[in-house]
C-alpha cells in the first residue's frame, strides 16, 4: 500500500509498477503514474544509482511497450551491456533490442562491447551478443563483426552455432557481398546432428542462394548430398519425443529442406535429377491424415512443380493435390486449388483427370473455394470438353447463390463465346443463361448475341420463338427481356407464322395480339429502366408495321409515354406516335429490318474496346504525341498543342490528324471551330485561301472547287420530284470587319485562358541503389517566391516498400508545406510510382537559392530502412 501513499522511487519493483498502472481508471491517471515513475528513473540515472539500474531498465522497457518515450534510458542500456555480470548484460541487451534500432546513432557505441562479448568464454554471454546482433545489426556493424560471427559457426556448442547461423542471415541481408565468407561454413553445418543447427544452416544456405549466383552454384555442387541425407534421416527416423509432432519427426526441418531443394533445382536438370528419388520417397511415405503430414506433402508438391522433375513425379504430385481436394479442411482444399492452377502450366492432362472433383468444389459452401475452383475449371476447358463442362456449370447456375451468380455467369458466357463451333449450341446455352441469370449478363455479351442472331438467317425464327417462350417464363431477367423484345420487333412475323421451323422444334401458336402483349407487359414491368423501355417502344413501333391490325392498340400504348418525365422516352413516344398516325406512306420502308451487322468488324471493335483497360502510363509510353492513334474515352490523350486546346474544346472521340503539324496561324481555328482548312475534293489538295477560311468561319459563302467546274447537287424527298440546286457563288466580304471579329474572339479567348506556368527542368533529387526521387517544378507567374514541387518516388528493387514516409527540412528563410502522399506502399521494380506535392516559399528569393534535406523511411519484408540526403541542385530562379 506504500505505492498509493509515497511517491515512486527507483527502488519500486517492476510488478508493483505494473499493478499500479493496471489499477488506473482513466488514461490521465495512467499518464500520471508513468510520469512519476519516469521522473524517479531519471533521478536515479543522474545520481548514478548502481543498485537498481537493471530494475529501472526493466521498468523502462515496460513503459516503452505502453507507447511512452524512453529515449533517456538508451545510455543505461550501454552501461548495463558493459557490466561484467550476466544478469546485467541480459537486461542491457534486451533493452538494446527493444529501445533502439539500427537507425540510432547511439548504436555505434555498442560495437566494441558486442565484439568483446562475441569473444567471451561464457557461451550464454556469447548467445546474448549474437541475439542482439541478429536483431539490430546495421551494415556497418555487419562488416565490423562478421569475422567473429564466422568464427562462431565453428563453435563446439550447438546453441552457439545455431545463433551464429541466424545472425549470419541478418548480416547477409545487410551486406550481400559477404556471402563468399559464409559458403564453406554453411555447408559444414549441414553435417551436424542437432536439428536446431540443421534448420538454421538450411535457412542460411537459402539466404546465400538469394545473395549471389556464385553461392548458388557452389551450393548446388556441395550441399545436395547433405540435404538428401538430412531428408532421408528425418523421414526414416524412429520416434523422437523432442522433435515429434503428430507422429511426424520435425516437419519444420522437412519443409525447410524441401524449400532449399526447390531453390537449388529450379532451372537445373542435374540437381533436379539428383533429388527426384528422395522427393518420390517423401511423397509416398508421408501420412496425410495429420495436418503436419499435409504440410510436408504440400511443400513436396511445390518443390516437384518448381524443379525440372520427371513427368511421372509430376503426375504423382498432382494426384496428391487431387487427394487434398477430398479433404474436409477448407484450407487444404484451397491451397490444392491454387497449386493446381500453377500445375496447369506444367501438365494439363494430369490435372484434367481430376476434373470431376474440381467441379464439385465449384459447388462448395465456402465462397473462396468456389471462386478459385471456378477459375480452375475455366482453365480446364478445351474444345473436347467445352460442352460437358458448360452443361455442368449451367445446371449449377440455377441453384447457385446470388453472390456467386455474377462470377459464374461471366465465366459461362466467356466459355460459350470462346469454344462454340455450332451456332445452334451457342444460342441454346446463351438463352439458358439469359433465362437463369439474365440480370448478371454484361451488356457486351447480349450485344454480341444480337449480332449473331442478325447474321444467322436460318436460326432467326428458332431464336425468336425460343426467346418468346423464355420471356413468358422468366420475364424478370433484364437482359433476356432486352434481347427478346428486340427479336420480336425484328422477326415478329416469323414468330406468328412459325417461319424457319427446325426439326427439334414443336410448333407453337402465337397470335399478333400475343406478341404485342408480351412487349407491353415488359414495358410496364420495367418502368424504372430507361434502356429496356426504349427498346420496348422501338419494338412496338416495328410491330405496328409488321401487324397493321394492331396499329391502333400500339398507338395507344405508345401514347401513354407522351408525358413521361424522362426526356428520351417522351421524345420517342411523340415521334413514334407521329409515324404511326401521319406517315403511313414511309412507315414500311422506315421500319424495315435492321441491316445485318458485320460480325467480324463488330468482334474486332469489341476486342479493341477492351484495350481501354490498359493503364494510361503504359499507353502514353507507347504512343508518341502526334501519332494517328484514336484513343477511347477514359484513356489519357497526348498533350495537345497550346492553342489547339486553349479552351479544352477538343473532342474525346475526334481522330487525330496523321499529317505533319503546320505552323499556319489559322490552325488553332481549325481545331477550335471544327472546320476544315483543306480542300477535300481532291487527294492532297492545297489549303484554301484565307478569304475562303473567313467566309466559312462567318457562314457567308462557300469556297469554289479547286479543280473542275462547279457541280450541281441532286436530292429528293419521298413523294416529291427530284430537285436540282446550283452551287452558291462566293459573296464579296469586308475582310477588315471579318478580321476585326476574329481579333475580338481571340482576345476573349486569351483573357479567359489561365496564366501559363513557368517551365523548369525536372531534376533527380536523390538516387540510391534502392530508391529514385524526381522533382518537377511549377511556378505561377506573378508569384516568383512560391514554387510547387511534385515529387515522384520510384522503387528500383524487386521488393515492395511498405510504410513509406517522406520527410523534408528547409532553412528558416524558407516555408515548406507537405501534402499527403498518394500511397504509403511503393511497388517493386518501378512498376508504379508514389507522388507527393510540396509547396515552398522562398522569402529571400533572388538572394539565396533553395536548399533542402530529405529523410525517407520504409519497410522491406517487415524490416525498417532509412535513407537521407541533401538537395543542392535546384534550378536557378527558384
C-alpha positions in Angstrom: 0.0 0.0 0.0 3.1 2.3 0.1 2.6 2.9 -3.6 -0.7 4.6 -3.0 0.9 7.0 -0.4 4.5 7.5 -1.2 6.0 8.9 -4.4 7.6 6.5 -6.8 11.2 5.7 -6.2 13.8 3.9 -8.2 13.5 1.0 -5.8 9.9 0.2 -6.8 9.6 -3.3 -8.0 8.5 -3.9 -11.6 5.5 -5.9 -10.5 4.4 -3.1 -8.2 4.6 -0.5 -11.0 2.6 -2.8 -13.4 0.0 -3.3 -10.7 -0.3 0.5 -10.1 -0.7 1.2 -13.9 -3.4 -1.5 -14.3 -5.3 0.0 -11.3 -5.7 3.3 -13.1 -9.3 4.1 -14.1 -8.5 6.7 -16.8 -5.8 7.5 -19.3 -4.9 10.6 -17.3 -4.2 8.6 -14.2 -2.0 6.2 -16.2 -0.1 9.1 -17.7 0.5 10.5 -14.2 1.8 7.2 -12.8 4.1 6.8 -15.8 5.3 10.4 -15.5 6.1 10.0 -11.8 8.0 6.7 -12.4 9.9 8.2 -15.3 10.9 11.1 -13.1 12.2 8.7 -10.4 14.2 6.8 -13.0 15.7 10.0 -14.4 16.8 11.0 -10.9 18.3 7.6 -10.3 20.2 7.8 -13.6 21.6 11.3 -12.9 22.7 10.1 -9.4 24.5 7.1 -10.9 22.5 4.6 -8.8 24.2 1.2 -9.4 21.9 -1.0 -7.2 18.7 -0.6 -9.1 20.0 0.1 -12.7 18.8 -3.3 -14.0 15.4 -2.8 -12.3 15.0 0.7 -13.8 15.8 -0.7 -17.3 13.1 -3.4 -16.9 10.6 -0.8 -15.9 11.6 1.4 -18.9 11.0 -1.4 -21.3 7.5 -1.9 -19.9 6.9 1.8 -20.2 8.2 1.7 -23.8 5.8 -1.1 -24.7 2.9 1.1 -23.4 4.0 3.7 -26.0 5.6 6.3 -23.9 9.0 7.9 -24.8 12.0 6.3 -23.1 14.9 7.7 -25.1 16.6 9.0 -21.9 17.3 5.4 -21.0 19.3 4.4 -24.0 22.7 5.1 -22.5 21.8 3.0 -19.5 21.5 0.0 -21.9 25.1 0.6 -22.9 26.2 0.8 -19.3 24.5 -2.5 -18.5 26.0 -4.2 -21.5 29.4 -3.1 -20.4 28.9 -4.6 -17.0 30.6 -7.9 -16.2 27.8 -9.9 -14.8 25.3 -12.0 -16.9 22.1 -10.6 -15.3 23.1 -7.0 -16.1 24.1 -7.9 -19.7 20.8 -9.8 -20.2 18.7 -6.8 -19.2 21.1 -4.5 -21.2 20.8 -6.5 -24.4 17.1 -6.8 -24.0 16.7 -3.1 -23.6 19.1 -2.5 -26.6 16.9 -4.6 -28.9 13.7 -3.1 -27.6 14.5 0.6 -27.2 16.9 1.0 -30.1 17.0 0.1 -33.8 19.7 0.1 -36.5 18.9 3.8 -37.4 20.0 5.1 -34.0 23.4 6.8 -33.9 23.9 5.6 -30.3 24.2 2.1 -31.7 27.7 2.8 -33.0 28.9 3.0 -29.4 27.9 -0.6 -28.7 30.0 -2.2 -31.4 33.1 -2.6 -29.2 31.0 -4.2 -26.4 29.5 -6.6 -28.9 32.9 -7.6 -30.2 34.2 -8.3 -26.7 31.1 -10.4 -25.8 31.3 -12.4 -29.0 34.8 -13.4 -27.8 33.7 -14.1 -24.3 34.4 -17.5 -22.7 30.8 -17.8 -21.3 28.6 -19.3 -24.0 25.5 -17.6 -22.6 27.0 -14.1 -22.9 28.1 -15.0 -26.5 24.5 -16.1 -27.1 23.2 -12.7 -25.8 25.5 -10.8 -28.2 24.6 -13.0 -31.2 20.9 -12.5 -30.4 21.3 -8.7 -30.2 23.4 -8.6 -33.3 20.9 -10.7 -35.3 18.1 -8.3 -34.4 19.6 -4.8 -34.7 22.6 -5.3 -36.9 23.4 -2.4 -39.3 25.5 -2.6 -42.5 28.5 -1.1 -40.7 28.2 -3.4 -37.7 27.9 -6.4 -40.1 31.2 -5.5 -41.8 32.9 -5.0 -38.5 31.7 -8.1 -36.7 31.3 -10.7 -39.5 34.7 -12.3 -38.7 33.6 -13.1 -35.1 30.3 -14.5 -36.3 32.0 -16.6 -39.0 34.4 -18.0 -36.3 31.5 -18.9 -34.0 29.9 -21.0 -36.8 32.7 -23.5 -35.9 32.0 -23.5 -32.2 31.5 -26.7 -30.2 28.3 -25.6 -28.6 25.1 -26.3 -30.7 23.2 -23.3 -29.4 26.1 -21.0 -30.3 26.2 -22.5 -33.8 22.5 -22.1 -34.2 22.5 -18.4 -33.1 25.6 -17.7 -35.2 23.9 -19.1 -38.3 20.8 -17.0 -37.7 22.9 -13.9 -37.1 24.7 -14.7 -40.4 21.4 -14.4 -42.2 20.9 -10.9 -40.9 24.5 -10.0 -41.9 23.9 -11.3 -45.5 20.7 -9.3 -45.8 22.5 -6.2 -44.8 25.7 -6.8 -46.8 25.2 -9.4 -49.6 28.9 -9.0 -50.6 29.9 -11.0 -47.6 28.3 -14.2 -49.0 31.5 -15.8 -50.0 32.8 -15.7 -46.4 30.0 -18.0 -45.2 29.6 -20.5 -48.0 32.1 -23.1 -46.6 30.8 -22.8 -43.0 27.2 -23.2 -44.2 27.9 -26.5 -46.0 29.8 -27.8 -43.0 26.9 -27.1 -40.7 24.7 -29.5 -42.8 26.7 -32.4 -41.3 25.5 -31.6 -37.8 23.1 -33.9 -35.9 21.3 -31.2 -33.8 18.1 -30.3 -35.5 18.2 -26.6 -34.3 21.6 -26.3 -36.0 20.4 -28.0 -39.2 17.3 -25.9 -39.7 19.4 -22.7 -39.1 22.0 -24.0 -41.6 19.4 -24.8 -44.2 17.9 -21.3 -43.8 21.4 -19.8 -44.1 22.0 -21.7 -47.4 18.7 -20.4 -48.8 19.8 -16.9 -47.9 23.1 -17.5 -49.6 21.4 -18.6 -52.8 19.5 -15.3 -52.9 22.6 -13.2 -52.1 24.8 -14.3 -55.1 24.8 -16.5 -58.1 28.3 -17.8 -57.2 27.0 -19.0 -53.9 24.1 -20.7 -55.7 26.4 -22.6 -58.0 28.7 -23.5 -55.0 25.8 -24.9 -53.0 24.5 -26.9 -56.0 27.8 -28.7 -56.2 28.5 -29.2 -52.5 25.3 -29.4 -50.4 22.8 -31.6 -52.3 24.3 -34.8 -50.7 23.8 -33.3 -47.2 20.3 -32.3 -47.9 19.3 -35.7 -49.3 20.9 -37.3 -46.2 19.0 -35.0 -43.8 15.7 -35.6 -45.5 16.2 -39.4 -45.6 17.2 -39.4 -41.9 14.2 -37.5 -40.7 11.8 -39.4 -42.9 13.1 -42.8 -41.7 13.9 -41.9 -38.1 12.3 -43.6 -35.2 10.1 -41.8 -32.6 11.9 -38.9 -31.1 9.8 -37.1 -28.5 11.8 -33.8 -28.6 11.0 -33.4 -32.4 7.8 -35.3 -32.8 4.6 -33.5 -34.0 1.5 -35.7 -34.6 3.7 -38.7 -35.2 6.0 -37.0 -37.7 9.6 -36.2 -36.9 10.4 -32.5 -37.2 8.1 -31.3 -40.0 9.7 -27.9 -39.8 13.0 -29.3 -40.9 11.3 -31.3 -43.6 9.8 -28.2 -45.1 12.9 -26.0 -44.9 15.0 -28.7 -46.7 12.3 -29.1 -49.4 12.3 -25.3 -50.0 16.1 -25.3 -50.3 15.9 -28.2 -52.8 13.4 -26.2 -54.8 15.7 -23.2 -55.0 18.7 -25.4 -56.0 16.8 -27.5 -58.5 15.0 -24.6 -60.3 16.3 -24.4 -63.8 19.0 -27.1 -63.2 18.3 -30.5 -64.7 21.2 -32.2 -63.0 20.2 -31.1 -59.5 16.6 -32.0 -60.2 17.5 -35.5 -61.3 19.6 -35.9 -58.1 16.7 -35.2 -55.8 14.0 -37.0 -57.8 14.3 -40.2 -55.8 14.1 -38.7 -52.3 11.1 -36.5 -53.4 9.3 -39.5 -54.6 10.1 -41.3 -51.3 8.7 -38.3 -49.2 5.6 -38.0 -51.4 4.7 -41.7 -51.0 5.7 -42.4 -47.3 4.3 -39.3 -45.6 1.0 -39.8 -44.0 -1.8 -37.4 -45.0 -4.2 -37.9 -42.1 -2.4 -35.3 -40.0 -2.0 -31.6 -40.6 1.8 -31.8 -40.2 1.9 -34.5 -42.9 -0.2 -32.5 -45.2 2.1 -29.5 -44.8 5.1 -31.7 -45.8 3.2 -33.1 -48.8 2.2 -29.7 -50.0 5.8 -28.4 -49.8 6.9 -31.6 -51.6 4.4 -31.0 -54.4 5.5 -27.3 -54.7 9.1 -28.5 -54.9 8.3 -31.1 -57.6 6.5 -28.4 -59.6 9.3 -25.9 -59.2 12.2 -28.1 -60.4 12.8 -30.0 -63.7 11.1 -33.1 -62.4 10.2 -36.2 -64.5 6.7 -36.5 -65.8 5.9 -39.4 -63.6 6.9 -37.5 -60.5 4.7 -34.6 -61.6 1.7 -36.9 -62.1 2.4 -38.2 -58.5 2.4 -34.6 -57.2 -0.9 -33.7 -59.0 -2.5 -36.9 -57.6 -1.6 -35.7 -54.1 -3.4 -32.4 -54.8 -6.4 -34.4 -56.1 -6.5 -36.2 -52.7 -6.3 -32.8 -51.0 -9.5 -31.7 -52.8 -11.3 -34.5 -51.0 -10.1 -33.3 -47.6 -12.6 -31.9 -45.2 -10.4 -29.0 -44.3 -11.2 -25.9 -46.3 -7.6 -24.5 -46.1 -6.2 -27.7 -47.6 -8.7 -27.7 -50.5 -8.0 -24.0 -51.2 -4.2 -24.4 -51.3 -4.7 -27.5 -53.5 -6.7 -25.5 -56.0 -4.1 -22.8 -56.0 -1.3 -25.3 -56.7 -3.4 -27.0 -59.5 -3.7 -23.6 -61.2 0.1 -23.4 -61.3 0.3 -27.1 -62.4 -1.9 -26.2 -65.5 1.2 -24.6 -67.0 3.3 -27.8 -66.5 1.0 -30.8 -67.1 -2.6 -30.0 -68.2 -3.5 -33.6 -68.9 -2.7 -34.8 -65.4 -4.9 -32.0 -64.0 -7.8 -33.0 -66.4 -8.1 -36.3 -64.6 -9.4 -34.6 -61.5 -11.9 -32.5 -63.4 -14.9 -34.1 -61.7 -13.5 -33.4 -58.2 -12.7 -29.8 -59.2 -16.3 -29.4 -60.5 -17.6 -30.5 -57.1 -15.5 -27.8 -55.5 -17.4 -25.2 -57.6 -20.5 -26.2 -55.5 -18.7 -25.9 -52.2 -20.2 -24.0 -49.3 -17.1 -21.8 -48.9 -17.2 -18.9 -51.3 -13.4 -18.6 -51.6 -13.1 -22.3 -52.7 -16.0 -21.8 -55.2 -14.3 -18.8 -56.8 -10.9 -20.5 -57.0 -12.4 -23.7 -58.4 -14.4 -21.8 -61.0 -11.2 -20.1 -62.2 -9.5 -23.5 -62.4 -12.5 -25.0 -64.4 -12.2 -22.1 -66.8 -8.6 -23.0 -67.4 -9.5 -26.7 -67.9 -12.0 -26.0 -70.7 -10.9 -27.0 -74.2 -12.6 -28.0 -77.5 -13.1 -31.6 -76.4 -14.8 -30.9 -73.0 -16.4 -27.5 -73.5 -20.0 -28.8 -74.0 -19.9 -31.1 -71.0 -18.3 -28.6 -68.6 -20.7 -25.9 -69.8 -23.7 -28.1 -69.1 -22.4 -28.8 -65.6 -21.9 -25.1 -64.9 -25.3 -24.1 -66.4 -27.0 -26.7 -64.3 -25.3 -25.3 -61.2 -26.2 -21.8 -62.2 -29.9 -22.5 -61.4 -29.2 -23.3 -57.8 -26.1 -21.2 -57.0 -26.1 -18.4 -54.5 -26.9 -14.9 -55.7 -23.5 -13.6 -54.7 -21.8 -16.2 -56.9 -24.0 -15.8 -60.0 -22.1 -12.8 -61.3 -18.8 -14.7 -61.5 -20.4 -17.9 -62.7 -22.4 -16.1 -65.4 -19.3 -14.3 -66.7 -17.3 -17.5 -66.9 -20.0 -19.4 -68.7 -20.6 -16.7 -71.3 -16.8 -16.5 -71.9 -16.6 -20.3 -72.3 -19.5 -20.3 -74.7 -18.2 -17.5 -76.9 -14.6 -18.9 -76.9 -15.4 -22.5 -77.7 -18.6 -22.5 -79.7 -18.3 -24.1 -83.1 -22.0 -24.6 -83.6 -24.3 -21.5 -83.7 -27.3 -23.5 -82.5 -25.4 -24.7 -79.4 -24.2 -21.2 -78.8 -27.8 -19.8 -78.9 -29.2 -22.6 -76.7 -26.6 -22.0 -74.0 -27.0 -18.2 -74.1 -30.8 -18.5 -73.9 -30.4 -20.7 -70.8 -28.0 -18.2 -69.2 -30.3 -15.3 -70.0 -33.3 -17.2 -68.5 -31.4 -18.2 -65.3 -29.2 -15.2 -64.7 -30.1 -12.5 -67.2 -29.7 -9.8 -64.6 -26.0 -10.7 -64.3 -25.2 -10.8 -68.1 -22.9 -7.9 -69.2 -24.1 -5.6 -72.0 -21.4 -6.6 -74.4 -22.5 -10.2 -74.1 -26.1 -9.7 -75.2 -25.0 -7.2 -77.8 -22.8 -9.9 -79.3 -25.8 -12.3 -79.1 -28.0 -9.9 -81.1 -25.2 -9.5 -83.7 -25.0 -13.3 -84.2 -28.8 -13.7 -84.5 -28.9 -11.0 -87.1 -26.2 -12.9 -89.1 -27.8 -16.4 -88.7 -30.8 -16.0 -91.0 -31.6 -19.7 -90.8 -31.9 -19.5 -87.0 -33.8 -16.3 -86.6 -37.2 -18.0 -86.4 -35.9 -20.5 -83.9 -34.3 -17.7 -81.9 -37.5 -15.5 -81.7 -39.7 -18.5 -80.7 -37.2 -19.6 -78.0 -36.9 -16.1 -76.6 -40.7 -15.6 -76.6 -41.2 -18.8 -74.6 -38.3 -17.7 -72.2 -39.8 -14.3 -71.9 -43.2 -15.7 -70.7 -41.5 -18.0 -68.2 -38.7 -15.7 -66.9 -39.7 -12.1 -67.6 -37.9 -10.8 -64.6 -34.4 -11.2 -66.2 -33.5 -7.8 -67.7 -31.0 -8.9 -70.4 -33.4 -11.6 -71.5 -36.2 -9.0 -71.9 -34.0 -6.7 -74.0 -32.9 -9.5 -76.4 -36.4 -10.9 -76.6 -38.2 -7.6 -77.4 -35.6 -6.8 -80.0 -36.1 -10.1 -81.7 -39.9 -9.8 -81.5 -39.7 -6.4 -83.1 -37.4 -7.6 -85.9 -38.8 -11.0 -86.6 -42.4 -10.8 -85.3 -43.9 -12.3 -88.4 -41.6 -15.4 -88.0 -42.9 -15.8 -84.5 -46.6 -15.7 -85.6 -46.2 -17.7 -88.8 -43.8 -20.3 -87.4 -41.3 -19.5 -90.2 -37.9 -21.4 -90.2 -39.0 -24.3 -88.1 -36.2 -26.7 -87.1 -36.6 -30.5 -86.7 -36.0 -30.2 -83.0 -38.8 -27.7 -82.5 -42.5 -28.2 -81.8 -44.9 -25.7 -83.4 -46.4 -23.1 -81.1 -49.4 -20.9 -81.6 -48.8 -17.2 -81.2 -51.2 -14.5 -82.5 -50.3 -10.9 -83.4 -52.0 -9.8 -80.2 -50.0 -12.2 -78.1 -46.7 -10.7 -79.5 -47.9 -7.2 -78.6 -49.0 -8.4 -75.2 -45.5 -9.7 -74.4 -43.8 -6.4 -75.3 -46.5 -4.4 -73.4 -46.0 -6.5 -70.3 -42.3 -5.9 -70.5 -42.8 -2.2 -71.0 -44.9 -1.9 -67.8 -42.7 -4.3 -65.7 -39.5 -2.3 -66.3 -40.9 1.2 -65.6 -37.6 2.3 -64.0 -35.2 1.1 -66.7 -34.9 3.6 -69.5 -33.0 1.4 -71.9 -35.4 -1.5 -71.6 -38.5 0.8 -72.0 -36.9 2.5 -75.0 -36.3 -0.9 -76.7 -39.9 -1.9 -76.0 -41.1 1.3 -77.7 -39.0 0.6 -80.7 -40.2 -3.0 -80.8 -43.9 -1.8 -80.6 -43.3 0.6 -83.5 -41.9 -2.1 -85.7 -44.8 -4.4 -84.8 -47.2 -1.7 -85.9 -45.7 -2.2 -89.4 -45.4 -6.0 -89.2 -49.0 -6.3 -87.9 -51.2 -3.5 -89.3 -54.4 -4.6 -87.5 -52.6 -3.9 -84.1 -51.6 -0.3 -85.1 -54.4 1.4 -83.1 -53.6 -0.5 -80.0 -49.9 0.1 -80.3 -50.5 3.8 -80.8 -52.4 3.9 -77.5 -49.7 2.1 -75.7 -47.0 4.4 -77.1 -49.1 7.5 -76.4 -49.1 6.6 -72.7 -45.4 7.8 -72.5 -46.1 11.3 -74.0 -46.0 12.8 -70.6 -43.0 10.8 -69.3 -40.6 12.7 -67.1 -37.7 11.0 -68.9 -37.0 13.1 -72.0 -35.7 10.2 -74.0 -38.9 8.2 -73.6 -41.1 11.3 -74.0 -39.4 12.1 -77.3 -39.6 8.6 -78.6 -43.3 8.4 -77.7 -44.2 11.6 -79.5 -42.1 10.8 -82.6 -43.3 7.2 -82.9 -46.9 8.2 -82.4 -46.5 10.7 -85.3 -45.0 8.0 -87.5 -48.0 5.7 -86.8 -50.6 8.4 -87.4 -49.2 10.6 -90.2 -46.5 8.8 -92.2 -48.2 5.6 -93.4 -46.6 6.0 -96.8 -43.0 5.8 -95.5 -43.6 3.6 -92.4 -43.0 0.3 -94.1 -39.7 1.4 -95.6 -38.7 3.2 -92.4 -39.4 0.2 -90.2 -37.7 -2.5 -92.3 -35.4 -5.0 -90.5 -32.1 -3.7 -89.3 -29.3 -4.3 -91.8 -27.1 -7.2 -90.9 -24.2 -6.2 -88.7 -20.9 -7.4 -89.9 -19.9 -9.9 -87.3 -16.2 -9.8 -87.9 -15.9 -6.0 -87.7 -18.1 -6.0 -84.6 -15.9 -8.5 -82.8 -12.8 -6.6 -83.9 -14.3 -3.4 -82.5 -15.3 -5.2 -79.3 -11.8 -6.5 -78.8 -10.3 -3.1 -79.4 -12.6 -1.6 -76.8 -11.2 -3.9 -74.2 -7.8 -2.2 -74.6 -9.3 0.8 -72.7 -8.4 -1.0 -69.5 -4.7 -0.5 -70.3 -3.2 2.0 -67.8 -2.7 5.5 -69.2 1.0 5.4 -68.2 1.7 2.4 -70.5 -0.3 3.9 -73.3 1.4 7.2 -73.0 4.8 5.5 -73.2 3.8 3.5 -76.3 2.1 6.4 -78.2 4.1 9.4 -79.2 2.5 12.8 -79.5 1.2 13.5 -82.9 0.5 9.8 -83.8 -2.6 8.7 -85.5 -3.9 6.6 -82.6 -7.6 7.0 -81.8 -7.9 6.8 -78.1 -11.1 5.6 -76.4 -12.8 7.6 -73.6 -11.1 7.3 -70.2 -7.6 7.0 -71.7 -5.2 9.9 -71.4 -4.5 11.7 -74.6 -1.1 13.0 -75.6 -0.6 16.7 -74.7 -2.2 18.9 -77.4 -0.7 22.0 -78.9 -1.2 25.0 -76.6 -3.5 27.0 -78.9 -5.4 23.9 -80.1 -6.5 23.0 -76.6 -6.7 26.6 -75.3 -10.3 26.3 -74.1 -10.3 22.5 -73.8 -12.9 22.3 -76.6 -11.3 19.2 -78.3 -13.5 16.1 -78.5 -12.5 12.8 -77.0 -13.6 10.9 -80.0 -12.1 13.2 -82.6 -9.5 11.3 -84.7 -6.0 12.7 -84.6 -4.6 14.0 -87.8 -1.9 12.0 -89.5 -0.3 14.9 -91.3 2.7 16.7 -90.0 2.0 19.7 -87.8 1.9 23.0 -89.6 2.8 26.5 -88.4 0.0 28.3 -90.1 -1.7 30.9 -87.9 -5.1 29.5 -88.7 -4.5 26.0 -87.4 -6.0 26.8 -83.9 -9.2 28.0 -85.6 -9.5 24.6 -87.3 -9.3 22.8 -84.0 -11.4 25.3 -82.1 -14.3 25.6 -84.5 -14.1 22.1 -86.2 -13.7 23.5 -89.7 -11.6 22.0 -92.4 -8.9 24.3 -93.9 -8.0 22.0 -96.7 -9.9 21.2 -99.9 -11.2 17.6 -99.7 -12.3 17.4 -103.3 -9.0 16.0 -104.4 -6.4 14.0 -102.6 -3.5 16.1 -101.3 -5.2 19.4 -102.3 -3.7 22.6 -101.2 -5.3 24.6 -98.4 -8.0 27.1 -99.2 -7.2 30.8 -99.4 -7.5 32.9 -96.3 -10.6 34.6 -97.8 -12.4 31.3 -98.1 -11.5 30.5 -94.4 -13.1 33.7 -93.3 -16.2 33.1 -95.4 -16.5 29.6 -93.9 -16.0 31.0 -90.5 -18.7 33.6 -90.8 -21.0 31.3 -92.9 -21.3 33.9 -95.7 -20.3 31.8 -98.6 -18.7 28.6 -99.8 -15.3 28.2 -101.4 -15.1 27.4 -105.1 -13.9 23.9 -106.1 -10.2 23.9 -106.9 -10.3 21.6 -109.8 -13.1 21.3 -112.4 -16.2 23.3 -113.0 -18.9 23.8 -110.4 -21.2 20.8 -109.8 -24.9 20.5 -109.4 -26.2 18.7 -106.3 -29.3 16.5 -106.7 -31.6 15.4 -103.9 -35.2 14.4 -103.5 -37.7 13.8 -100.7 -40.1 10.8 -100.7 -43.0 11.5 -102.9 -41.5 14.6 -104.5 -39.8 15.3 -107.7 -36.0 15.5 -107.9 -34.7 19.0 -107.1 -31.5 20.5 -108.5 -29.6 23.0 -106.5 -26.9 25.2 -108.1 -23.7 25.9 -106.2 -23.6 29.1 -104.1 -21.4 31.8 -105.5 -19.0 33.4 -103.1 -20.1 36.8 -101.9 -17.9 39.8 -101.5 -16.8 40.1 -97.9 -15.5 43.0 -96.0 -12.2 41.4 -94.9 -11.5 44.2 -92.4 -14.7 43.5 -90.5 -14.1 39.8 -90.5 -10.5 40.2 -89.2 -11.8 42.5 -86.5 -14.3 39.9 -85.4 -11.5 37.2 -85.2 -9.2 39.5 -83.2 -12.0 40.2 -80.7 -12.7 36.5 -80.4 -9.0 35.7 -80.0 -8.5 38.4 -77.3 -11.6 37.0 -75.5 -10.1 33.5 -75.6 -6.8 34.7 -74.3 -8.4 36.7 -71.5 -10.3 33.6 -70.3 -7.3 31.3 -70.5 -5.3 30.6 -67.4 -1.8 32.0 -66.9 0.9 29.7 -68.3 3.2 28.2 -65.7 6.9 28.9 -66.0 8.7 25.8 -67.0 11.7 24.5 -65.1 13.6 21.3 -66.0 12.9 18.3 -63.7 15.8 17.0 -61.6 16.8 13.8 -60.0 16.8 15.0 -56.4 18.0 11.7 -54.8 19.1 8.3 -56.1 20.4 5.2 -54.3 20.6 1.6 -55.1 17.0 1.2 -53.9 15.2 4.4 -54.5 15.0 7.3 -57.0 13.3 10.6 -56.3 12.5 13.0 -59.2 11.3 16.7 -58.6 9.1 18.5 -61.2 8.6 22.3 -60.6 5.7 24.6 -61.3 5.8 28.4 -60.5 2.8 30.7 -61.0 3.5 33.9 -62.8 3.4 36.9 -60.5 4.5 34.9 -57.5 8.2 34.3 -58.0 8.9 33.3 -54.4 6.3 30.5 -54.4 7.1 27.1 -56.0 5.1 23.9 -56.2 7.3 20.7 -56.3 5.8 17.4 -57.5 8.0 14.6 -56.1 7.8 11.2 -57.7 9.3 8.2 -55.9 10.4 5.0 -57.8 11.4 1.7 -56.3 14.5 0.3 -58.0 14.5 -3.0 -56.2 12.5 -6.2 -56.5 10.9 -5.9 -53.1 7.8 -3.8 -52.3 8.3 -0.9 -49.8 5.6 -0.5 -47.1 5.0 2.2 -44.5 6.7 4.6 -46.9 7.3 8.1 -45.3 9.0 11.1 -46.9 10.2 14.0 -44.7 11.9 17.2 -45.6 13.6 20.1 -43.8 14.5 23.6 -45.1 16.4 26.7 -43.7 14.5 29.3 -41.7 14.0 31.7 -44.6 12.0 29.1 -46.5 8.5 28.0 -45.6 7.6 24.4 -46.5 4.2 22.6 -46.7 3.9 18.8 -47.4 0.8 17.4 -48.9 -0.2 13.7 -48.2 1.5 11.2 -50.5 -0.6 9.3 -53.0 0.2 6.0 -51.2 2.3 4.6 -48.4 3.2 1.5 -50.4 5.8 1.7 -53.2 5.5 -1.2 -55.8 8.6 -3.1 -56.7 10.7 -2.8 -59.9 9.4 0.6 -60.8 6.0 -0.8 -61.8 4.4 2.3 -60.4 5.3 5.5 -58.6 4.2 7.3 -55.4 3.7 11.0 -55.8 3.7 13.8 -53.3 3.4 17.6 -53.6 5.5 20.2 -51.7 4.7 23.9 -51.5 7.8 26.0 -51.0 8.0 29.8 -50.3 11.5 31.4 -50.5 11.3 34.6 -48.5 14.8 35.6 -49.8 14.1 34.8 -53.5 16.8 36.1 -55.7 19.3 36.3 -52.8 19.5 32.8 -51.6 18.7 29.6 -53.5 16.6 26.7 -52.4 18.2 24.0 -50.2 16.6 21.0 -48.6 17.5 18.0 -46.5 15.3 14.9 -47.0 14.7 11.7 -45.0 12.9 8.6 -46.2 11.8 5.7 -44.1 10.1 2.5 -45.2 9.9 -1.2 -44.5 11.1 -4.1 -46.6 9.7 -7.5 -45.6 9.0 -6.0 -42.1 12.5 -4.5 -41.7 12.9 -0.8 -41.2 15.1 1.1 -43.7 16.3 4.7 -43.7 17.7 6.8 -46.4 18.6 10.5 -46.2 20.4 13.2 -48.2 20.7 16.9 -49.1 19.5 18.5 -52.2 21.5 21.5 -53.6 20.9 21.1 -57.3 17.7 23.1 -57.6 17.3 25.0 -60.9 18.3 28.7 -60.8 15.4 31.1 -60.3 13.6 29.1 -57.6 
